[in-house]
Amino acid sequence: MRGIQVFYEGRVQGVGFRYCLRQLACGYEVTGWVKNLPDGRVELQACGEAEELELFLTSIRESELKGHIRKEEKHSVAPFLSKGFEIQS
């Protein structure tokens, strides 16, 4: 089990970005959350097996969201317990 934190920059707020991420997450064995940050970025935290997480991140990069992402900053974090994948305020 592995945990990741990703910050997305670009036009990622006000375009349904978090809802699309949640929908994409349904296709993978990952749990976690996504939320808007006050500085205009979106933060994603997800937990799952390494291969599943990479597939999930690749699906984000290859989705209709790719045109909104200017920069992606990824960090490893400790695995955490979470049920499903949710949008946080």
Secondary structure, 3 states (H helix, E strand, C coil): CEEEEEEEEECCCCCCHHHHHHHHHCCCCEEEEEEECCCCCEEEEEEECHHHHHHHHHHHHHCHHHHCEEEEEEEEECCCCCCCEEEEC
